[in-house]
């Protein structure tokens, strides 16, 4: 806490995380290419209400990052921005290498299986991405990233119970040109990023762009069994865009992309839980968190392609917009889930996935400047996937599962803004959502090659919900706005892919949130200081999360509706510009997250049903394929558990200084990112699941020519070489496995524009 007070007192004047950090508004746009940055004040223009507005004018909380900020900190993928947005955690999931963990205001999902819809939606160029394994994004060719906080169901599609991560890639430019960037760094990092813009052609009606990204990274951990590096990646990606705009009433932009990624890892650091097999691990891995003992090299091989097609038609009194999207994803992952080398194999898990998604949105946006303006629209999304799971549970026992799911969703939405007096806006909106899932599962258990049990089920369920939003905002002066809003969020139910008996498949029910927020946004002292504050209260019911239930062979992590929770807190962000070219940014966040009702058997220990301390309900007999096995699950009061990835205090402080020179400028950047101690697992309060209080320091220095025609950047991350976990898990009675973030790293980046 002393560290926190030191950092936060330093940040008392200015609270944000970069020249472009702003709280408010946002997201994908009716016409993305009309939004961007106002260079006079580092302003970000967004269309949170489907019309282009300053982030300071829209009563929705957001943290935003542009490409300059991403480059300054040497960021490579979305998790590199962790700690820069208040009450937002961006980390790897840990157990499976191609899965991120995104937490907004204390609510997150990090389940690697495709059944588990995210609580934070990811939208790329207007298209919702349903598969969490498609969201570990390399940050190249990005115009801006917006993190919307709180439920965004009215205007931003499905599964945004906690918020939305909105990514807008760069659009083609009017003039011919391009850029080439080469990066070299610690642990064998080699990266090339390049793009070429055609400029306007075909009578200035068309413009095109192609961007490529190649990244190779050996990894910062080592498997002492195989001798190979872990936590490495090889990435190849291409993105192309074609824009039509002849200056008339119609414009259209087509964007397509392809990615192939091979990731090695993770590298588990396994804690002693008293299992005698832990003693058989090599001594070096017991003390060195950068070394792991795995009988094979875990991996995740991912290939994805897709795109978006955004079109807009000015019909004279308003604009009609259409957004079409498609995404195809394939991956194979293999991991060791028990952390031990004896017996072998044990919990050796392979997942083979293939799926695709398609979506369409049609909306009408009325003209601004009228006493009443509004947005209405229709949304449709469908995805289908299949996955084969192979679990080598013990040396003699294997479980196999063939899974298939078809999902179909549609929605109708509207948002109406009335302006009854100067500076006063009253907004009312809502969304009706309908979700249907068809799920097929065939599971079998083999012992010594012989099938001992099996089952197959074909299931179908549907859910529907209306989620409203009410907002009032008032401009006290042209530079100060206050607001209050009320909203509800909804996430559909679903099925479990890890169930090896019918009782564990589901379905489970939807989860819901009721959210309240008040805030103020201001530009003060002739725009010398930007200061934004927000306070919020979120009440969750029927929370979907995992508990441990008995399966056909072992205890299984099964998603169900477990609890109710209440989360409240505040956020402060600002930008101070004390001198030309000098920017001080910082942010401060407080979060109080607790379960208000959590009565379940969470420890996976099944007994004879005898009373237990804290028991809050009757003992439930364990059924295996409908037959009692003689043991019981005894629910106990688990409301004292800490919610996962919900640090009580967090904040950051950044300094940016641009020094003019005869040849161009020198840019200096540094940032400090603080978080208090927090639980990364959420299903136990054992110390091994906690990430310790930490301050991470990063810095860069760039020398650039005129108009940045050339630039050389030296950067360093985690400069004090902190040992920090991104997550920790266990499977049943196995030891806790911790997964560590990268140590101190340095790099150089060279770029040329033409």
C-alpha positions in Angstrom: 0.0 0.0 0.0 3.0 2.3 0.6 4.0 1.8 -3.0 0.5 2.6 -4.1 0.3 5.8 -2.1 3.7 6.9 -3.5 2.6 6.4 -7.1 -0.9 7.8 -6.6 0.3 10.9 -4.8 2.7 11.5 -7.7 -0.3 11.3 -10.0 -2.4 13.7 -8.1 -2.2 16.4 -10.7 -2.8 14.3 -13.8 -4.5 11.0 -14.2 -4.4 9.0 -17.4 -2.0 7.0 -19.4 -1.0 8.9 -22.6 -1.7 11.9 -24.8 -4.6 10.0 -26.3 -6.0 8.5 -23.1 -9.6 9.7 -22.6 -12.5 8.4 -20.6 -15.7 8.3 -22.6 -17.5 7.2 -25.5 -16.9 5.0 -28.2 -16.6 2.3 -30.6 -16.9 1.2 -34.0 -18.3 3.7 -36.3 -20.9 4.1 -39.0 -18.0 5.4 -41.0 -14.7 4.5 -39.3 -12.6 6.6 -41.7 -14.3 9.8 -40.5 -13.0 9.3 -37.0 -9.5 9.7 -35.8 -7.3 12.3 -34.0 -7.6 16.0 -33.8 -3.9 17.0 -33.8 -4.6 20.3 -32.1 -5.3 18.6 -28.8 -4.7 14.9 -29.2 -8.5 14.5 -29.4 -10.0 11.2 -30.4 -13.2 11.3 -32.4 -15.4 8.3 -32.1 -19.0 7.2 -32.8 -20.2 5.6 -29.7 -23.7 6.6 -30.6 -23.1 5.9 -34.3 -22.3 9.4 -35.2 -18.9 11.2 -35.1 -18.3 13.0 -31.8 -15.5 13.9 -29.5 -14.9 11.4 -26.7 -15.5 14.3 -24.3 -19.1 14.7 -25.5 -20.4 11.2 -25.2 -21.5 9.8 -21.8 -20.0 6.3 -22.0 -16.7 5.5 -20.2 -13.8 4.5 -22.5 -10.0 4.4 -22.5 -8.5 4.9 -25.9 -5.1 4.3 -27.4 -3.8 5.4 -30.8 -0.9 4.0 -32.8 1.7 6.5 -31.3 1.0 5.3 -27.8 1.3 1.6 -28.8 4.6 2.3 -30.5 6.0 4.3 -27.6 5.9 1.4 -25.2 7.2 -1.2 -27.6 3.9 -3.1 -27.6 3.6 -6.3 -29.7 0.1 -7.6 -28.8 -3.0 -6.6 -26.9 -1.6 -7.7 -23.6 1.2 -5.2 -23.9 -1.3 -2.5 -23.0 -2.0 -4.1 -19.6 -2.0 -1.5 -16.8 -2.6 1.6 -18.9 -6.4 1.7 -18.7 -8.0 2.1 -15.2 -9.9 -1.0 -13.9 -8.8 -3.0 -17.0 -6.6 -6.1 -16.9 -5.2 -7.4 -20.2 -3.2 -10.6 -19.7 -2.7 -14.1 -21.1 -5.0 -16.7 -19.8 -1.9 -18.8 -18.9 -3.0 -22.4 -19.3 -3.5 -22.2 -23.1 -1.1 -20.1 -25.0 -3.5 -18.5 -27.6 -6.1 -17.3 -25.2 -6.1 -13.8 -23.7 -7.8 -12.8 -20.4 -9.6 -9.4 -20.6 -11.1 -8.1 -17.4 -13.1 -4.9 -17.2 -14.2 -3.5 -13.8 -13.6 -6.9 -12.1 -15.5 -9.1 -14.5 -13.8 -11.4 -17.0 -13.8 -14.8 -18.8 -10.6 -16.7 -19.5 -12.1 -20.1 -20.4 -10.2 -21.5 -23.5 -13.1 -23.6 -24.7 -15.4 -22.2 -27.5 -18.6 -23.0 -25.5 -17.6 -20.2 -23.0 -18.8 -17.0 -24.7 -16.7 -14.0 -23.5 -18.1 -11.5 -21.0 -16.0 -8.8 -22.8 -16.8 -8.6 -26.5 -14.1 -8.0 -29.1 -15.1 -6.1 -32.2 -12.7 -5.6 -35.1 -13.7 -3.1 -37.8 -17.3 -3.4 -36.8 -17.5 -7.2 -36.6 -18.0 -9.2 -33.4 -15.5 -12.0 -32.9 -17.2 -14.9 -31.1 -14.1 -17.1 -30.5 -11.8 -16.0 -27.7 -8.8 -17.7 -29.4 -9.1 -15.1 -32.2 -8.6 -12.2 -30.0 -4.9 -12.4 -29.1 -4.2 -9.5 -31.4 -0.8 -8.4 -32.7 -0.8 -4.6 -32.7 0.1 -3.7 -36.3 -1.7 -1.5 -38.7 -4.0 -0.3 -36.0 -5.5 3.2 -36.0 -6.8 3.0 -32.5 -8.1 0.7 -29.7 -11.1 1.6 -27.6 -12.0 -0.1 -24.3 -15.6 0.6 -23.5 -16.5 0.0 -19.8 -19.8 -1.4 -18.6 -22.6 -3.1 -20.6 -22.7 -2.0 -24.2 -25.6 -4.1 -25.4 -27.7 -1.4 -27.0 -25.4 -0.5 -29.9 -22.5 -3.0 -29.8 -23.8 -6.5 -30.3 -23.7 -9.5 -28.0 -21.7 -10.7 -25.0 -20.5 -7.4 -23.7 -21.7 -7.9 -20.2 -18.6 -6.2 -18.7 -17.6 -4.1 -21.7 -16.2 -4.0 -25.2 -12.8 -4.0 -26.8 -13.1 -2.2 -30.1 -10.3 -2.3 -32.6 -10.2 0.0 -35.6 -7.5 -0.8 -38.2 -5.9 1.8 -40.4 -7.8 2.9 -43.5 -6.3 3.6 -47.0 -4.9 7.1 -47.4 -5.6 9.5 -50.2 -1.9 9.7 -51.2 0.6 7.1 -52.4 3.0 6.0 -49.7 4.1 3.3 -47.3 6.1 2.4 -44.3 8.6 -0.3 -43.4 9.5 -1.2 -39.8 12.1 -3.6 -38.4 12.3 -4.5 -34.8 15.0 -6.5 -32.9 14.8 -7.4 -29.3 15.5 -9.7 -26.4 15.0 -13.4 -26.6 15.5 -13.5 -30.3 12.7 -11.1 -31.2 12.7 -10.3 -34.9 9.8 -8.5 -36.5 9.0 -6.8 -39.8 5.9 -4.7 -40.4 5.2 -3.0 -43.6 2.4 -1.4 -45.5 1.8 0.3 -48.9 -1.0 2.7 -49.8 -2.0 3.1 -53.4 -3.4 6.6 -53.0 -6.5 7.6 -54.9 -7.1 6.0 -58.4 -9.9 5.2 -60.8 -10.9 8.9 -61.0 -10.2 9.3 -57.3 -13.0 6.9 -56.5 -10.9 4.1 -55.0 -8.0 3.7 -52.6 -6.3 0.5 -51.5 -3.8 -0.6 -48.8 -1.9 -3.8 -48.0 -0.1 -4.4 -44.7 2.0 -7.3 -43.5 3.4 -8.4 -40.2 6.0 -11.1 -39.5 7.2 -11.7 -36.0 9.5 -14.4 -34.6 10.2 -14.7 -30.9 12.2 -17.5 -29.3 10.6 -17.1 -25.8 11.8 -16.2 -22.4 11.3 -19.6 -20.7 13.0 -23.0 -21.1 11.7 -26.6 -20.9 14.5 -28.4 -19.0 13.2 -31.8 -20.3 13.3 -31.1 -24.0 15.9 -28.2 -23.8 13.7 -26.0 -26.0 12.4 -22.5 -25.4 8.9 -21.8 -24.3 6.6 -18.7 -24.3 7.7 -18.0 -27.9 5.7 -17.2 -31.0 6.0 -17.2 -34.8 3.4 -14.9 -36.4 2.6 -14.2 -40.0 -0.3 -11.9 -40.9 -1.6 -9.9 -43.9 -4.4 -7.3 -44.1 -5.7 -5.6 -47.2 -8.3 -2.8 -47.5 -10.2 -1.3 -50.5 -12.2 1.9 -50.1 -14.7 3.3 -52.5 -15.7 7.0 -52.1 -16.5 9.0 -55.2 -17.6 12.0 -53.2 -21.2 11.2 -53.5 -23.8 9.8 -51.2 -22.4 6.3 -51.0 -19.1 5.0 -49.7 -17.9 1.5 -48.9 -14.8 -0.2 -47.4 -13.8 -3.8 -47.7 -11.1 -5.2 -45.3 -9.7 -8.7 -45.3 -7.1 -10.3 -43.2 -5.2 -13.6 -42.7 -3.1 -14.8 -39.7 -1.1 -17.8 -38.9 0.5 -18.1 -35.5 2.5 -20.8 -33.8 2.9 -20.4 -30.1 5.0 -22.5 -27.7 4.1 -22.7 -24.0 3.1 -22.0 -21.5 5.9 -22.8 -19.0 4.2 -23.7 -15.7 5.9 -23.0 -12.4 4.5 -25.7 -10.2 4.0 -25.2 -6.4 4.4 -27.8 -3.8 1.0 -29.1 -2.6 2.4 -32.1 -0.7 2.1 -34.5 -3.6 5.1 -36.8 -3.5 5.3 -36.6 -7.3 6.2 -32.9 -6.9 9.4 -34.0 -5.3 10.4 -35.8 -8.5 10.5 -32.5 -10.5 14.0 -31.3 -11.3 15.3 -29.1 -8.5 16.0 -26.1 -10.9 12.3 -25.7 -11.8 11.3 -25.5 -8.2 13.1 -22.3 -7.7 13.5 -20.7 -11.2 10.2 -19.4 -12.5 11.7 -19.1 -16.0 12.3 -22.9 -16.2 9.6 -25.6 -16.5 9.6 -29.4 -16.7 7.1 -30.7 -19.3 7.6 -34.1 -21.0 6.7 -32.3 -24.4 6.7 -28.7 -25.6 3.1 -27.4 -25.2 1.9 -25.4 -28.2 -1.0 -23.6 -29.8 -1.1 -23.5 -33.6 -3.7 -21.0 -34.9 -4.9 -20.0 -38.4 -7.6 -17.4 -39.0 -8.9 -15.3 -41.8 -11.9 -13.1 -42.4 -13.0 -9.5 -42.9 -15.6 -6.8 -42.8 -17.5 -4.8 -45.4 -18.8 -1.4 -44.2 -21.1 0.6 -46.5 -22.9 3.9 -45.9 -25.6 5.6 -47.9 -26.7 9.2 -47.3 -30.4 9.1 -48.0 -30.9 12.9 -47.6 -32.3 12.8 -44.0 -29.9 10.5 -42.3 -27.6 7.7 -43.2 -28.2 4.0 -43.8 -25.2 1.8 -42.9 -24.6 -1.9 -43.4 -21.8 -4.0 -41.9 -21.1 -7.6 -43.1 -18.5 -9.8 -41.4 -17.0 -13.2 -41.7 -14.4 -15.1 -39.6 -12.9 -18.5 -40.0 -10.7 -20.1 -37.3 -8.7 -23.3 -36.9 -6.4 -24.2 -34.1 -4.7 -27.2 -32.4 -3.5 -26.9 -28.9 -1.7 -29.4 -26.6 -1.0 -28.8 -23.0 0.0 -30.5 -19.8 -2.6 -29.6 -17.2 -1.2 -31.3 -14.1 2.3 -29.8 -13.9 4.0 -33.1 -13.0 6.2 -35.5 -14.9 5.1 -38.6 -13.0 2.9 -40.4 -13.7 3.0 -39.9 -17.4 0.9 -39.1 -19.2 -1.5 -37.3 -16.8 -3.9 -34.6 -17.9 -2.2 -34.3 -21.3 -4.9 -32.4 -23.2 -5.2 -31.9 -27.0 -7.9 -29.7 -28.6 -8.6 -29.7 -32.4 -10.9 -26.9 -33.4 -12.5 -25.5 -36.6 -15.2 -22.9 -36.8 -16.6 -20.0 -38.7 -18.8 -17.0 -38.0 -20.9 -14.6 -40.1 -22.7 -11.5 -39.1 -24.7 -8.6 -40.6 -25.9 -5.3 -39.2 -28.2 -2.8 -40.8 -28.8 0.6 -39.1 -30.3 4.0 -39.7 -28.8 7.1 -38.1 -30.8 10.3 -38.2 -29.1 13.7 -38.7 -27.6 15.5 -35.7 -28.5 19.0 -34.7 -32.3 18.2 -34.5 -34.4 18.4 -31.3 -34.5 14.6 -31.4 -32.1 12.3 -33.1 -32.0 8.5 -33.1 -30.4 5.3 -34.2 -32.3 2.1 -35.1 -31.0 -1.2 -36.4 -31.1 -4.9 -36.9 -28.4 -7.4 -36.1 -27.8 -11.0 -37.1 -24.9 -13.4 -36.2 -24.4 -17.1 -36.6 -21.4 -19.3 -35.9 -20.8 -23.1 -36.1 -17.8 -25.0 -34.9 -16.6 -28.5 -34.1 -13.9 -29.6 -31.6 -12.2 -32.9 -30.9 -10.9 -33.2 -27.3 -8.4 -35.9 -26.4 -7.4 -36.2 -22.7 -4.7 -38.6 -21.6 -6.0 -38.7 -18.1 -3.7 -41.3 -16.7 -1.2 -43.8 -18.2 -4.1 -46.2 -18.8 -7.1 -44.0 -19.2 -8.1 -41.7 -22.1 -11.3 -39.6 -22.6 -12.4 -38.6 -26.1 -15.0 -36.0 -27.0 -16.5 -34.9 -30.3 -18.3 -31.6 -30.0 -20.4 -29.6 -32.4 -22.3 -26.4 -31.9 -24.5 -24.1 -34.1 -25.4 -20.7 -32.7 -27.8 -18.2 -34.1 -28.5 -14.7 -32.7 -30.5 -11.8 -33.8 -31.4 -8.4 -32.2 -33.3 -5.2 -32.7 -32.0 -2.0 -31.2 -32.7 1.7 -30.9 -31.3 4.7 -29.2 -33.2 8.0 -29.0 -31.6 11.3 -27.9 -33.8 14.3 -27.0 -32.4 17.8 -26.4 -35.1 19.7 -24.5 -32.8 22.6 -23.4 -29.4 24.0 -24.3 -26.8 21.6 -23.0 -29.2 18.9 -21.8 -29.6 15.5 -23.5 -32.0 12.8 -22.4 -31.3 9.4 -24.0 -33.4 6.2 -24.0 -32.5 3.0 -25.7 -32.9 -0.7 -25.7 -32.0 -3.9 -27.4 -34.0 -7.1 -27.8 -31.7 -10.1 -28.2 -32.5 -13.7 -29.0 -29.9 -16.5 -28.9 -30.3 -20.1 -29.9 -27.7 -22.9 -29.5 -27.8 -26.4 -30.9 -25.1 -28.6 -29.2 -24.0 -32.2 -30.0 -21.6 -34.1 -27.8 -20.3 -37.6 -28.0 -18.0 -38.7 -25.2 -16.2 -42.0 -24.4 -13.8 -43.3 -21.8 -11.1 -45.9 -22.8 -9.1 -47.9 -20.3 -6.1 -49.8 -21.8 -7.7 -49.2 -25.2 -11.1 -50.7 -24.3 -14.2 -48.5 -24.1 -15.6 -48.6 -20.6 -18.3 -45.9 -20.8 -19.8 -43.5 -23.3 -22.7 -41.2 -24.0 -24.0 -39.0 -26.7 -26.5 -36.1 -26.5 -28.1 -33.7 -29.0 -29.4 -30.6 -27.1 -31.0 -27.3 -28.0 -31.9 -24.2 -26.0 -32.8 -20.6 -26.6 -32.9 -17.4 -24.6 -34.2 -13.9 -25.1 -33.8 -10.7 -23.2 -34.5 -7.0 -23.4 -31.7 -4.7 -22.1 -32.5 -1.0 -21.6 -30.3 2.0 -21.3 -31.2 5.4 -19.8 -28.8 8.4 -19.8 -28.9 12.1 -18.9 -26.0 14.4 -19.6 -25.7 18.1 -19.2 -23.0 20.5 -20.5 -22.4 22.8 -17.5 -20.1 24.9 -19.8 -18.8 24.2 -23.3 -15.8 22.5 -21.6 -17.5 20.6 -18.7 -20.1 17.8 -19.0 -21.7 15.7 -16.3 -23.7 12.5 -16.9 -25.5 9.6 -15.3 -26.6 6.4 -16.9 -28.5 3.2 -16.1 -28.1 0.1 -18.2 -28.6 -3.6 -18.2 -26.5 -6.3 -19.8 -27.1 -9.9 -20.7 -25.1 -12.9 -21.7 -26.8 -16.0 -23.1 -26.6 -19.5 -21.5 -24.7 -22.4 -23.0 -23.2 -25.8 -22.7 -20.0 -27.4 -21.3 -17.4 -29.1 -23.5 -15.5 -30.6 -20.6 -18.4 -32.7 -19.4 -17.8 -36.5 -19.6 -21.2 -37.4 -18.2 -24.6 -36.1 -19.2 -25.1 -34.4 -15.8 -22.2 -32.0 -16.5 -23.1 -30.9 -20.0 -25.9 -28.3 -19.2 -27.3 -26.1 -20.3 -26.6 -23.3 -17.8 -28.7 -20.2 -17.7 -28.0 -16.6 -18.8 -26.2 -14.2 -16.6 -27.2 -10.5 -16.1 -26.0 -7.2 -14.8 -27.6 -4.0 -13.8 -25.2 -1.1 -14.0 -25.2 2.5 -12.7 -22.6 5.1 -13.6 -22.1 8.8 -12.9 -19.3 10.9 -14.3 -17.9 14.2 -15.4 -15.6 15.2 -18.2 -13.8 18.4 -18.4 -11.1 20.4 -20.3 -9.8 23.1 -17.9 -7.6 26.1 -17.8 -7.8 26.8 -21.5 -7.4 23.1 -22.3 -4.2 22.8 -20.3 -5.7 20.0 -18.2 -8.2 17.3 -19.1 -9.8 15.7 -16.1 -12.4 12.9 -16.3 -13.9 11.0 -13.4 -16.5 8.2 -13.1 -18.1 6.2 -10.4 -20.0 3.0 -11.0 -22.0 0.2 -9.3 -22.6 -3.2 -11.1 -24.9 -5.8 -9.7 -24.5 -9.3 -11.3 -27.0 -12.2 -10.9 -26.7 -15.8 -12.1 -23.0 -15.4 -12.7 -21.5 -18.1 -15.0 -18.3 -19.5 -13.7 -16.6 -22.9 -13.1 -16.9 -25.2 -10.2 -15.5 -28.7 -9.8 -17.9 -31.6 -10.4 -17.3 -35.3 -10.6 -16.9 -36.8 -14.1 -16.6 -40.3 -15.5 -12.9 -40.5 -14.6 -11.9 -37.5 -12.5 -13.2 -34.2 -11.2 -14.0 -31.7 -14.0 -14.1 -27.9 -14.2 -17.7 -27.3 -15.2 -19.4 -23.9 -16.0 -22.7 -23.3 -14.2 -24.6 -20.4 -12.6 -22.9 -20.1 -9.3 -23.4 -16.7 -7.7 -24.4 -13.1 -7.4 -21.9 -10.3 -7.1 -21.7 -6.6 -6.5 -18.8 -4.5 -7.8 -18.4 -0.7 -7.3 -15.5 1.7 -7.7 -14.3 4.9 -9.3 -11.8 5.9 -12.1 -10.0 9.2 -12.6 -8.1 10.0 -15.8 -6.5 13.2 -17.0 -3.9 14.7 -19.3 -1.8 17.7 -18.4 0.2 19.7 -20.9 2.5 22.0 -18.9 4.6 23.0 -21.9 4.8 22.6 -25.7 5.5 18.9 -26.5 5.4 17.8 -22.9 2.5 15.6 -21.7 1.9 14.1 -18.3 -0.7 11.4 -18.0 -1.9 9.2 -15.2 -4.8 7.3 -14.0 -6.2 6.0 -10.7 -8.8 3.3 -10.2 -10.5 1.8 -7.1 -12.5 -1.4 -7.2 -14.5 -3.2 -4.5 -15.6 -6.6 -5.8 -17.4 -9.2 -3.7 -19.8 -12.1 -4.0 -23.2 -11.4 -2.4 -24.4 -15.0 -2.7 -22.3 -18.0 -3.5 -23.5 -21.3 -2.2 -21.7 -24.2 -4.0 -19.2 -27.0 -3.7 -16.1 -25.4 -5.1 -13.2 -27.6 -3.8 -13.9 -30.8 -5.8 -13.7 -33.0 -2.7 -16.7 -35.4 -2.6 -17.6 -37.0 0.7 -20.2 -39.3 2.4 -22.5 -36.3 2.8 -21.6 -35.5 6.4 -22.1 -31.9 7.5 -19.3 -29.5 6.8 -18.3 -26.1 8.3 -20.1 -23.3 6.4 -22.5 -25.7 4.8 -25.3 -23.6 3.1 -27.5 -26.2 1.5 -28.3 -29.9 1.5 -25.7 -32.5 0.3 -26.3 -33.4 -3.3 -25.8 -37.1 -4.4 -23.3 -37.5 -7.2 -24.8 -39.1 -10.3 -22.7 -40.8 -13.0 -24.8 -41.4 -16.1 -27.9 -41.1 -13.9 -26.7 -43.6 -11.3 -25.7 -42.5 -7.7 -22.0 -43.4 -7.0 -22.3 -43.1 -3.2 -20.6 -39.8 -2.7 -22.0 -36.3 -2.2 -21.3 -32.7 -3.1 -21.7 -30.5 0.0 -22.3 -26.8 -0.9 -20.6 -24.4 1.4 -20.7 -20.6 1.7 -18.1 -19.4 -0.8 -19.0 -15.7 -0.7 -15.6 -15.0 0.9 -13.7 -15.9 -2.2 -12.1 -13.0 -4.1 -13.2 -12.4 -7.6 -10.6 -13.1 -10.2 -8.6 -10.3 -11.8 -10.1 -7.5 -9.8 -7.3 -5.5 -8.1 -8.6 -3.1 -5.5 -6.2 -0.4 -6.5 -4.5 0.3 -9.9 -3.0 3.2 -11.7 -0.4 4.4 -14.0 1.8 7.5 -14.6 3.3 8.4 -18.0 5.6 11.1 -19.3 6.0 12.1 -23.0 8.3 14.8 -24.2 9.0 15.7 -27.8 12.1 17.8 -28.3 12.4 19.7 -31.6 15.8 19.4 -33.4 17.3 20.7 -36.6 16.6 17.3 -38.3 13.2 16.5 -36.7 12.6 15.6 -33.1 13.6 13.4 -30.2 10.7 11.7 -28.3 11.0 10.5 -24.7 8.5 8.2 -23.1 8.3 6.5 -19.8 5.4 4.9 -17.8 4.9 3.2 -14.5 2.0 0.8 -14.1 0.8 -0.2 -10.6 -1.7 -2.8 -9.4 -2.3 -4.1 -5.9 -2.3 -7.8 -5.0 -5.2 -9.7 -6.6 -6.5 -13.2 -7.2 -6.0 -14.6 -10.7 -8.1 -17.8 -10.3 -11.1 -16.8 -8.3 -12.0 -20.3 -7.0 -9.7 -20.4 -4.1 -8.0 -17.9 -1.8 -4.8 -19.9 -1.5 -1.7 -17.6 -1.8 -0.4 -19.3 -4.9 -3.2 -17.9 -7.0 -2.4 -14.3 -6.2 -0.4 -11.8 -8.3 1.6 -9.7 -5.9 1.5 -5.9 -5.6 3.8 -4.5 -8.3 5.0 -1.5 -10.2 6.2 -2.2 -13.7 8.4 0.4 -15.4 8.8 0.9 -19.2 10.6 3.5 -21.3 11.6 4.4 -24.8 13.6 7.1 -26.7 13.0 7.8 -30.3 15.0 9.9 -32.8 12.9 10.9 -35.8 13.4 12.9 -39.0 11.1 15.5 -40.4 7.5 14.3 -40.6 8.9 11.0 -39.2 10.1 9.9 -42.6 12.6 7.9 -40.6 12.6 7.0 -36.9 14.8 4.9 -34.6 13.3 3.8 -31.3 15.0 2.2 -28.3 12.7 0.7 -25.7 12.8 -1.3 -22.5 10.0 -3.1 -20.7 9.8 -4.3 -17.1 12.9 -2.4 -16.5 13.3 -3.5 -12.8 12.9 -7.2 -13.9 9.9 -8.0 -11.7 8.7 -11.6 -11.5 4.9 -11.3 -12.2 2.4 -13.9 -12.8 -0.4 -13.5 -15.4 -2.4 -16.4 -14.0 -2.5 -19.5 -11.9 -4.7 -22.6 -12.2 -5.0 -26.2 -11.0 -7.0 -29.2 -12.1 -8.7 -31.1 -9.3 -6.2 -32.3 -6.7 -3.1 -31.4 -8.9 -0.6 -28.7 -7.7 -1.1 -25.0 -8.5 0.6 -24.0 -11.8 1.7 -20.4 -12.1 2.4 -18.7 -15.4 4.8 -15.8 -15.5 5.0 -12.7 -17.7 8.1 -11.7 -19.5 11.2 -10.5 -17.6 13.1 -7.3 -18.5 13.4 -6.9 -22.3 15.1 -4.4 -24.6 14.6 -3.7 -28.3 15.2 -1.4 -31.2 12.7 -0.4 -33.8 13.7 1.2 -37.2 11.0 2.7 -39.5 11.0 4.4 -42.8 8.1 6.1 -44.6 7.9 7.0 -48.2 
